[in-house]
Amino acid sequence: MKVVDMMMGTPYFCQPESNLGSATEMMWTGNCGFLPVVGNKGEVVGVVTDRDICIALGTRGRPSGEVPVVEVMSKTVYSCAPDNDVRTALTTMRDGRVRRLPVISKEGALVGVISMDDILLRADASGVSPQEIVDAFRAINIHQLPMVVTKQAAA
């Protein structure tokens, strides 16, 4: 099965200069936790998640209307094409440790979003085995614990 058969078309997105308040409102309206960030030329320049927004607002001490998306977005974009096999999208998610991908046309335009939920809910029709989905989900969700540094006692 191809990504185009499973993706959500006409996705919500924002611009780098959008503020976190408007990005949050789009996520609320669109019932999503992820927005591709689209630049002036229509290219995907980043992504922002509900987690990014939560952490930013909890650590910056500024109202959501004063924090632009560009300050908190991830500039590393993992993506796929509409004609990719769903398995390719799943592999990209696993390798990038992300649960959602912007779907980008050959011309570079945002045409959709595919998520782990989309793949899981249509697993029977996708040709992807349940074990492949479980393995990808595990790889995505491995928590990397912070390094604990112990102080050496003075001699």
Secondary structure, DSSP 8 states (H G I E B T S, - for coil): -BGGGTSEES---B-TTSBHHHHHHHHHHHT-SEEEEE-TTS-EEEEEEHHHHHHHHHHH-S-GGGSBGGGTSB-----B-TTSBHHHHHHHHHHHT-SEEEEE-TTS-EEEEEEHHHHHHTHHHH---HHHHHHHHHHHT--------------
